[in-house]
Amino acid sequence: MQQIINFIIRNKNFLLFLLLFSVSLIFTIQSHDFHKSKFVNSANFISGGVLNTTNNISQYFSLKSQNELLVEENRELKSVLFNSQKLADSVFTDSSQFGQKYKFTAAEIIRNNYALTDNFLLVNKGKKDSIKEDLGVISSKGIVGIIDATSKHYARVISILNSSSRISAKLKKSNHFGTLRWNAKNPNIVQLSDVEKIAPVSIGDTIVTSGRSIIFPKGVNIGFISDFKLDAAENFYEIQVTLFNDMTNLEYVYIIENKDAPEIRALLNNDNIE
């Protein structure tokens, strides 16, 4: 306390000047509209800058939760999109009697290989989340792969960048379809074979899933045609497809379950079904 008193005594002239200057400044601002508006604008500019910086910092640290929220919203939108598409293609008119065929589960990729001949991914959803083998995996841009093994908390995905991967795909503008493979050369390009030469193939055409398997819904994006030619026998096209997905930069995916798959498999295996 004594130090504060001594400081005031030593600097009494300067402190008196500062006090009188502040009082005169306040009276000047209050009595002149021009000065008052300038002061208010300056104060708003400073406080706005501070608030904006604080908000940017807060948003940065909340990016993960925001991403998770967006992933969940996209999951719900995809479920509505593909299930409404199935409803529109059906002969049913009473939607209350038509159950949703596809279930979507959001997951995060915790490991991703893309430089090998046979590549796999690992996602953070497993048996406890009702994830099982032979479920399709897509991202917001297109297909990623198919689940081939699960544990309690995790699942392994056969990437489309895997030499053993085989996916039924078609031209978006027609029903001409073929088999999607990967030649283990370029992680951005896969190959579509067995497309009839009568198909209307053009550079830039979009390739989507055909819907002929029980894993992927019809119409999931894959990529676009970057090159094509006829095979040696000149009966089928060999098509180069540039992926919409950047398989080297994936974070969140959606696991697709076809709820009708057990019934379809039972029928194909000639089992007794009701």
N, C-alpha and C positions, 0 to 999 in steps of 0.2 A: 504493500500500500504506500509506504514511504517513497519507494522508487517511482511510483506513478505520480505522486505529488511533486517530487523533484523534477520529473520530466516536464510536467505542466509549467512549473515555475521557469525552467530553463527555456522553454519554447513558447512562453505566453504571448509574445508579439506575433509570432507566426500563426499560432492557434487562433488568436483574436482576428487576424487578417482572414484566415480561412473561414471563420464563422461569419464575419461580415460579408465576405464574398458570396458565401452560400445563400445568405439571407437576401442579398441584392439580386442574385441570380433567380431565386424563387419568385421574388416580386416582379422581376422583368418578364419571366415566363407567364406568370398569372395575368399580367396587365396587357400583354401583347399577343393577339391571336396568332400572328405569324410565328413568333418564337415558340409559342406553346405547341403549335402543330409540328414544327421541326423537332422539338424535344420528344414529343409522343412518337413520331415516326422513327426517330433514332432509337428510342427505347424498344419499340416494337421490332425493329430490325435486329437488334442485339439479342433480345429474348427469343425471337423467332429462330435465329441461327443456333442458339444454344439448344432450344427444344428440338430442332431438326437434327442436330448432331446426336442428341440423346436418343431420339427416336430411331435413327439409323443404327446406332449401336445395339439398341434393344431388338430391332428387327434382325440384325445379324445373328444374335445369340438365339433367336427363336426360329431360325430357318429350318432346323430339323423337324420341329413340331409342325411348322407350316407345310413342309413337304409331306409329312405323314398324313396331314389332313387332306391335302390335294390328292394323294394316292387313294385314300378312302373314298373321296368324292368321285374320282375316276372309276374306281371299282363299281360303285353304285351305277354310274352312267353306262358303263359297259354292260352290266347286267341288264339294265333297261333296254339298251340298244339291241343286243343279240336276242333277248327273249321277246321283244316286241317284233323283231324281224321274223322270228319263228311263228309268232301269232299271226302276223300279216300273211304269211305263206300258207297258213292252215285253212281248213274249211270251217273251223269253229268261229262262231260270232259272239258267243257269250264268254268274255274274258274271265269271269269269275269261275268258270268250269275248266279253265286252262292253266295248269300249274307252270311255274317257271322251269324251263328245261335246263338252263345253265346256271351254275353257281360260281361266283368269282371270289377268290380269296387273295388279298394283297399280301405281298411278301417282299423282303429285302434280300438282295444278293450279298452274301458275305464272302464268296470266292468265285472267281471267274477265270477260266482258261480260254485262250483263243489262238495261241501260237503253236499248238500241237496238231497232230493229225486227227486225234480223237479227243475232243474237248468236252469238259463238263462244267457245270455251275453248281453252287451250293446255296440254298435259300434257307431262311430262318423260320420255316414252318414245316411241321412234321405230323406224325400220327395223332398227336393230341389236338391238332387243328383239323382233323379228318382228311388229311392229305394222304393220298395213296399212289401206287404206281399207275402209269399210263394216263396221267392227267396232263393236259396241255399247259404250256406256260407262254405268256405273251407280255409285251410291254405296251406302253402307250402308242408306240409307233408300229409294232408288228410282232410276228412270232419270234420266240426265243428258243423253245425246245420242248422236250417231253420228259416228265419225271420217270425215273427208272428204279429208284431205291429211296426208302424212307427210314428214319429213326424216330424217336419220340419227339424231338424238337426240330429236326432238320430233314431236308429232302435233297437228293441229287438229281440234277437235270441233264439229260443228254442234249447238248447244244446242237443247233442246226449246223454248227461248224464241227461236225463229227462225221467221219467217213461212213458210219453205219446208219446215220439218220436218213429216213425215208418219209417224206410228207407229201400227201396229195395236194396239188395246187392247180390253179386254172387261170386263164385269162379273165380279167374282170369284165371285159366287154362281151364275152361269149362264154359258152359252157365247155369249150375245148380244154381238156385237162391233161396233166402229166405227172411225173414224179420228180420231186425236188430233192436234189442231192448236193454234196459239197465235194469238190475235187482236192481239197486240202492245200490250195495254193494261196488264194486271196481271202482274208477274213471279211471283206466287204461284198464279195460276189459268190453266189451259189448258182447251181445249174439246174435247169428244168428240161427234162428229156421226155420222150414218148408222146410228144404233142403232134397230132396228125398234120400233115403238110397242107391240108385244106383249111387249116385254121388261119384267121386273119391276123397275122403277127406283124407288129410294127415296133420300131424303136420308140421307147418311152411309154409303151403300154404297161398298165399296172397288173401285177400278179398277186392273187389272193388265194386263201385256202379254198378248196373245192367244196367242203362240206360232205365229202364222200367217206370220211372216216368218222368214228364216234368220239374222236379226241378234240378236234377243233371245230368250232361253228363255221358255217359258210361265210366267206367274205372278210376274214381277218387279213389285214394288209401284210404283204411280204416284201415286195420291192417293185422295181420297174425294169423293163427289158433294155439292156444296154448293148446287146449284140445277139445275133442268131444266124444259124445256117442249117441246111439239111444234112442229115447223117450220110454215111457212105452209101447206103442203099437208096437214099433220097425218098424215104417214106415218112420220116418223122423229123421234126425240128430239134436241134440242140440249141437251147436258149441260155444266154448269160443274164442272170438277174442280179442287179445291184440292190442290196438290202436297204430298206428304209431305216432299220435299226443300225446303230453303231454298236456292234457286238463287243467292242473293246471298251465301251463306256456305258455300262448299265448299272443301275442302282436299285430301282424298284420294279417289280414285275407283278403279274396277276396270274394266279393258278386257276384254270378252268375245269370244272367238273360237269360232265354231261350226266344228269340224273337218270337218263334213260339207258345209259351204257350197259348195266347189268341185264336188262331185259333184251337188249339187242344182241349182246353176246350169247345169252342163253338160246335165243332163236337161231343164231348162226351156228351154234354148236348142237342144234337139234335137241336141246333139253326140253322137258315139259314145262310149259309156262301157262299161266292163267290168262 
